[in-house]
Amino acid sequence: MKEKQLPIINKSGYYEIRLESIGGLGANLCGKMIGELGLKYLGLNSASFSSYGSEKTGTPVKAFIRFSDSEKEIRIHSPVVEPHLLGIFHEALLSNPSTLEGCQQNTQIVVNTGESGEALIKKYGISLEEIHIIPAQQIAMETHSRINVVMLGAMAKVMGFIPLDAVNKICEKTLGKKYPDALTGNLEGIRRGYEEVVMYSHKGKTEKSMGIQKEAEIPQWGYETAPIGGINPLYGNSVTSDVSPSRQGFIPVFIPERCINCGLCDSTCPDMVFQFQKGEYKGREMMINKGLDYYHCKGCLRCVEVCPVQALVRGVETEYPEKPWFLPNQEMIRKPEDYEKTGADSYITSESYLTEKRMEGGEV
């Protein structure tokens, strides 16, 4: 295949890509595939690596890729700070301001979302001159592929110098041998990502509203700006006390009329999201399951697996837009803005209730 010339490079002579994702969506593999196809099929020099924690589903993942023309060696291996292309594998990552750090006026952004560009900008309070959207999760479900291959096709189209043929070849080489039965679906996912990515242009905004960084910004929390004593002033199981970005498109749906209040869901839940209150079940006073606090549910679906009566079933998150703020009986338990003030939910779970009683010396 003919060597490609990079259309845009920075002062160091590189074209740089950053992928923002969570564990389980395949960003690490996607970064490797992008780097390899540049080297093997475009005649470019390339380097790719990822940054992640314990590789558990839902943990933050970043992937970094650099391209340079064939005559220029790549001699730096630091994270990409100011990307030419930014791929966001989960829409909710936009709620974290650091996701868009380093974006310049010419940065091309590709987001996995089912929202329109205008709705996306309003929802997260951002304003960018140009944004590309692709419903990668929906396409992956329809083609029996994965989100990472759909994003790969969409990003290749947005970059402009990677032909669809090269993307198909790297998919066949990387995934075809290991998962031959899934190759047809993966190639279809790539094609739809390449053809269905949509650009949203937002003109007439100031440089500030477009998220452009003209000067290096001081990190909110860093060596010189960390709280005295290292105290985290934002309590909870994450900085924003919100683990919903960890979900991969599915949530447990609670069917209260099936529930026998056995408590297995509560005991298996790693984030204690189930809400229990005193009540009556079959003529006996006991703790009654009132459903989930979806704000703290990361969608691991362990409760669905352990439920003996199918009172918890797997549902597609986009089909239940009211769930993060409502109990199954549609009674609002907390307005979204309240979480920023109070952190964790006020309901107590069965386990914390028992612990409280033990500490008080009462009967359990």
N, C-alpha and C positions, 0 to 999 in steps of 0.2 A: 504494500500500500504506500502511496506517495507521502513523503514527509510533509507535516503540517507546520505552518508558521503561526506562532501565537499572535492573536490580534491585539491583545493588551498585556503589557508586563509592567512591573513596578521598577523603581530605580535600580534595584539589584538584579534585574533581568529575569524575574520569575513571574509566573502566573500562579496565584495561590488560592486554595480552596479550603474552607472550614465546614465541617459537618457537625451540627448540634443535634444530639439525640439522647435516648435513654436505652439502657440495656435491654436487648430482646428484639429491637427493630432492625438490626443488621447493618448499622452505620459503619462498624469496624470493617466488615467484609466489603461493603460498598466502597469505602475508601481505598482498600487494597485493589479492588477491580478497576477503579478509575486510574490509579497509579500504574497498574500493569498494562492497561490498554494503551495508555499514552506512550509507554516504552516500546511495546511490541507491535502496535498497529499504526501509530502516528509518527514514529521516528523521533520522538521527543525524549529528553532525559526527564526522569521523574523520581520523586521520593514520597512515601506515604507512611504514616504511623498514627497510632491512636493513643488517647489518654482516657483511662477508665479505672474504676476501683476494683471491687471484688468480683466483677462480671456477673453480678446478680441482676435478675430482671428488674427494671425500674430505676437502676442507678444511672447517674449522669455519664454520658459518653461523648467524647469529642474526637473527631478524626481530622487529620491535616494532610493535605496533598499539595505538592509543588511540581510545576512543569517548567522546563526551560528548553530553549532550542538545542539541537543536538551538539552544537559546538561549545556550549557553555555547561560546565560541570555544576552540580548542586552541592555546595559545601556547607550549608547551614541545616540544622536539624531542630530548630526551636519551633514552638507552636506558632501557628499563623495568627497574627494579630489584626491585620487589615486585609481581609479576604477580597478577591475579585468576585468570588462566588460563595454565597452562604446558603447551605442546605439545612433546613429545619425539619426534622423528621416527625415532630409532634407539635401540633399547634399550641398546646398549653405552655410550651417552653417560652413563648413570647411574653408570658406574664413575668418572667425574670428579665430585668433590664440588661443583665450581662450578656444575654443571648445575642443582642445586636451590637455589642461593643466592637469598635473598630470599623464599623460600616462607613464607607466613603460615598461620595456622590455617584461613582460608577459601579458600586457594589451591586451585583445581581443576586436577588434573594428568591429562593424557591421554598415554599412552605407546603407541607402536607396538611391540607384542610378541606373540609367540605363547605366552608364559608366563602362568600364572595370577597373580592379584594376590599371593597368599601366597608363591608360588615366587619372584616378582620381588623382593619385599621381602627374603626370605632370601638370595637370590643376590647382591644388591648391598649387603646390610647396612644397609638403610634401613628406617625405620618411619614411615609417614605415616597420618594418620587416614583419609584418603580418596584413592583412586587409581582412575583410569579406564583400562581397557586395551582395545586394539583390534588384532587381527592385520592391520594395514594392508597389509603386504607380501603376505600370503597372499591377501587379498581382491583386491588389485591384479592379482595373477597370474591369479586365477580370472575376473575381469571384464575383463581386457585394458585396465585403466586404469592410473593412477599412484598412488603412495603419497600424494602431496600431496592429491589429491581425496578419498581415503578418510579421511585425517586431517581434512580440511575438514568433511566430513559429521559425523564423530565429535565434533569440537570444537564445531560448531554445536549439536548435541544437548546437550552438557554445559553450554554457556553458558545455555541455556534461553530466550533471548529472540530467537534467530534461527530462523525457520521453514525447513523443508526447501524450500519453494517459492522462497524468496529465494536459497538456495544453488544451486539448479538454474538459476535465471535468470542468476546471475553466471557460472556455468560455461558456459552457452550463449553468453553474450556474449563471454567471454574466450577460451574454447577452441573453441567451436563453429565460429566463422568460420575460425580458423587450421587446426584439425584436425577437419574435419566428419566424416571417417570414424571418428574415435575418440570422437565425442560420446556415442553410445549406451553404450559401455563406461564412460566417465567418469561419466555420470549414474547408472549402476548401481553404480559404486564409491561415489559419494556416498550413495546410498540405503542401501547395506549398512553403510557407516560410521556413518550416522545411526541405523540400527536395531540394529546389533550391538555397539555400544560397551557395555562392562560396567563397573559400579562395584564396587570392592572396598572395603569399610569395615573399618577396623582401629581398634576402640575400646579405651579403657582404658589408653592409653599416656601416659607423662609428656610434658610439653612439649618436653623435650630430645630424646626419642626420635622425636618427630613432626617434627623438623627446623624448629621454629618459631624465628625470630630476634626476640627482644625488643629487643635493642640492636644497634647497628651493630658488625659484627665487623671486626677488623683483617685485611686481606688477608695470606695467608701470604707472598706475595712482592709487595712494593710499593716505593714510594720509600724508606720508612724500614726496610723489612725485607729488602731484596734482599741476597744474599750479597756479602761484601766483594770488590771487584774485578769484580763481575758474573759470577763463575764459576757455571756450572750444575752443581750437585753430582749431578744425575741424568743420567747419560750416556745416549746412544741417539738414535734418530731422532725421538723425541718425549719428552715429560716422563716418561711411564710406560714408554717403549720398547715401546709396544703400538700398532700401527696397525690392529688388527682392527676398531675402531669405524668405519673408513672403508669397510668392505665394505657392499655394498648388497643382500646376500642370496645372492650367488653366490660360489663358490670354485672354483679349478682343482683337479680330482681327478686324481691321478697314477696311471697304470696301468703299473707297472714292466715287465711282460712285453712291452710294445710299444716301450719306450724303446730308442733306438739310441745314446744318450749323445753326441749331436751338440753339446750345449751351447748351442743357440740359445735355449732357455728362460732359461738363466742370463744370457746376454748381453743379453737384452731386458728382464729383470726390473729395475725401478727400485729395488727394495729388497733385492736379493741374497738371496732367501729359499731358494734351492735348495741342498740339502745334497749335497756330493760327497766321496767317499772313494776311496782307492786300491783297485783291484780288477782283475778280469779280465773282458774282454768279447770273445767269439769268439777265444779263445786269445791275446789281447794284453793286456798290462798297461796300464791307463789309469785315469783318474778316472771313477768310476761314479756316476751320479745316484741318490741315495737318497731323493729326494722333497723336500717343502717344509717350511719352518718357518712354520706357519700363524699363529703369534703375530705375525709381522712382515709377513704377506701382507695387502695392502689390497684384494685382489679385483679388480684392474684387468683381469685375464684376457688380458693381452698375450701371456703364454706359451701360452695356448690357441690364439690366432690364429696364432702363429709355428710351432707344433709341426708338423713335416712328416708324422708318422706317427700322429697322434691319441693319443699317449701321455698327453696332457693334455686333459681335456674339462671342460666347464662343468657344475657340480653345484650343487644348492640347499643352502645352508649348513646349514639346520636338519635335513637328512637325514643329515648327517655330524657328529654331536655330538662324536665322539672325535677328529676331525681336528686341532684346534688343538694337541693334545699328543702325537699319535702319528704315526709314519711309516707309509707304506702297508702295511708288514708287521706293523703293530700293536705294534712295539717302542717303548716309551715313551722319548722322547728327553729330556724335561724335565718335571718336575712344575710345575704352575702357580705355586706359591709360590717356586720357584727363580728365576724371572725377576726377582722383586723384589730378589733378592740379587746376581745376576750380570749382569743386562742382556741383551746380545745373546747369540745362541746360540753354543755352543762349536765347532760344526762349521765347517770352512772351505769356502768355495766355490772353484770351479775358478779364478776370476780372482784371488781373494786368494791362493790357493796359488801361482799363477805369479808374482805380484808379490813374494811372500815369497822365492821362489827367486831372482828377479832381484836383490833387495836383498842376498841372501847370496852372490851371485856364482856360483851353481851353474847347471847346465844346466836348460833348461825344455823 
